[in-house]
Amino acid sequence: MFRGRSYKNGSRTYIYFSEGNLHMSRRGIVRAAVLLSLAVTGILPAAAVDITITPSLPAEAQQGISTVLGWLYLVAWFAVFGAGVWGVFNLVRGDQDAGKKYLGGAIVGAIVLAALPSLINSLTGGVITINI
């Protein structure tokens, strides 16, 4: 909340804000508030040009990035599978804590990896995909 005081100068009442050097009449504040509300609601036309930018990569770069992401994705799935097998092995061996830890990590990793292609596709606007 700002702190200000008002004073009269002739027929106009001015508001003086102590934090800055802003002197504005009440009529000016009302006009500014009305123009701002009209601009925000879209009634007052904005003087702007519509600019559309579509992201695009060269075909070679797009193919290279997709190939590298595909290989990393495949290695991540092998790691998740390995962690799951190691977790089951530890559970069978009798090490309950380590088995639960690895098996839980494998399940969480599988969920994250299952959602990763759609996340990358939505973040890049379909420019970069994962090729397996």
C-alpha positions as CSV (number, residue, x, y, z in Angstrom):
1,M,0.0,0.0,0.0
2,F,1.4,3.4,-0.9
3,R,1.3,6.3,1.4
4,G,0.4,9.6,-0.1
5,R,-1.1,12.9,0.8
6,S,-3.3,15.2,-1.2
7,Y,-3.2,18.9,-1.5
8,K,-5.3,21.5,-3.3
9,N,-3.8,23.9,-5.8
10,G,-6.6,26.1,-7.1
11,S,-9.5,24.0,-8.4
12,R,-7.6,20.7,-8.7
13,T,-6.7,18.3,-6.0
14,Y,-3.3,16.6,-6.4
15,I,-1.9,13.5,-4.9
16,Y,1.7,13.4,-3.8
17,F,3.3,10.0,-3.2
18,S,6.1,10.1,-0.7
19,E,8.1,7.3,-2.3
20,G,8.7,9.2,-5.5
21,N,8.1,12.5,-7.3
22,L,4.8,11.7,-8.8
23,H,2.3,14.5,-8.8
24,M,-1.0,13.6,-10.5
25,S,-4.4,15.0,-10.4
26,R,-7.4,12.8,-9.4
27,R,-8.8,13.4,-12.9
28,G,-5.5,12.2,-14.4
29,I,-5.5,9.1,-12.2
30,V,-9.1,8.3,-13.3
31,R,-8.2,8.7,-16.9
32,A,-5.2,6.5,-16.6
33,A,-7.2,3.8,-14.8
34,V,-9.9,3.9,-17.5
35,L,-7.4,3.7,-20.4
36,L,-5.5,0.9,-18.7
37,S,-8.7,-1.1,-18.1
38,L,-9.8,-0.6,-21.7
39,A,-6.4,-1.7,-23.0
40,V,-6.4,-4.8,-20.8
41,T,-9.9,-5.8,-21.7
42,G,-9.1,-5.4,-25.4
43,I,-11.8,-2.8,-26.1
44,L,-9.1,-0.2,-26.9
45,P,-7.3,-1.5,-30.0
46,A,-3.6,-2.1,-29.5
47,A,-1.2,-0.5,-32.0
48,A,0.7,-3.7,-32.6
49,V,1.6,-5.9,-35.6
50,D,0.9,-9.6,-35.4
51,I,4.2,-11.4,-35.6
52,T,4.3,-15.2,-35.9
53,I,7.5,-17.0,-35.4
54,T,7.7,-20.7,-36.2
55,P,10.8,-22.4,-34.9
56,S,12.7,-24.5,-37.4
57,L,16.0,-26.2,-37.4
58,P,18.0,-27.3,-40.5
59,A,17.1,-30.8,-41.5
60,E,20.6,-32.2,-40.7
61,A,20.6,-30.7,-37.2
62,Q,17.1,-31.9,-36.5
63,Q,18.0,-35.4,-37.6
64,G,21.2,-35.4,-35.6
65,I,19.6,-34.2,-32.4
66,S,16.7,-36.7,-32.8
67,T,19.2,-39.6,-33.3
68,V,21.3,-38.6,-30.2
69,L,18.1,-38.3,-28.1
70,G,17.0,-41.7,-29.4
71,W,20.2,-43.4,-28.4
72,L,20.1,-41.7,-24.9
73,Y,16.5,-42.8,-24.6
74,L,17.4,-46.4,-25.4
75,V,20.3,-46.4,-23.0
76,A,18.0,-45.0,-20.3
77,W,15.5,-47.8,-20.9
78,F,18.3,-50.4,-20.5
79,A,19.3,-48.8,-17.3
80,V,15.8,-48.9,-16.0
81,F,15.5,-52.6,-17.0
82,G,18.9,-53.3,-15.3
83,A,17.8,-51.6,-12.1
84,G,14.6,-53.6,-12.0
85,V,16.4,-56.9,-12.5
86,W,18.9,-55.9,-9.8
87,G,16.1,-55.0,-7.5
88,V,14.3,-58.3,-8.0
89,F,17.7,-60.1,-7.5
90,N,18.2,-58.3,-4.2
91,L,14.7,-59.1,-3.1
92,V,15.2,-62.8,-3.9
93,R,18.6,-62.8,-2.1
94,G,16.9,-61.4,1.0
95,D,18.2,-57.8,1.0
96,Q,14.8,-56.2,1.3
97,D,16.0,-52.6,1.7
98,A,18.2,-52.5,-1.4
99,G,15.7,-54.5,-3.4
100,K,12.8,-52.1,-2.7
101,K,15.1,-49.1,-3.4
102,Y,16.2,-50.4,-6.8
103,L,12.7,-51.7,-7.8
104,G,11.0,-48.5,-6.8
105,G,13.6,-46.5,-8.7
106,A,13.1,-48.6,-11.8
107,I,9.3,-48.1,-11.6
108,V,9.7,-44.3,-11.2
109,G,12.3,-44.3,-14.1
110,A,9.9,-46.2,-16.3
111,I,7.1,-43.7,-15.6
112,V,9.4,-40.7,-16.4
113,L,10.7,-42.3,-19.5
114,A,7.2,-43.2,-20.7
115,A,6.2,-39.5,-20.5
116,L,9.5,-38.1,-21.9
117,P,8.7,-38.2,-25.6
118,S,5.5,-36.4,-25.3
119,L,7.1,-33.8,-23.0
120,I,9.9,-33.1,-25.5
121,N,7.5,-33.0,-28.3
122,S,5.3,-30.4,-26.5
123,L,8.2,-28.3,-25.3
124,T,9.8,-28.0,-28.7
125,G,6.5,-27.7,-30.7
126,G,7.1,-30.9,-32.6
127,V,10.5,-29.7,-34.0
128,I,12.5,-32.3,-32.2
129,T,11.3,-35.9,-31.8
130,I,12.9,-39.0,-30.4
131,N,13.9,-41.5,-33.1
132,I,14.5,-45.0,-31.8
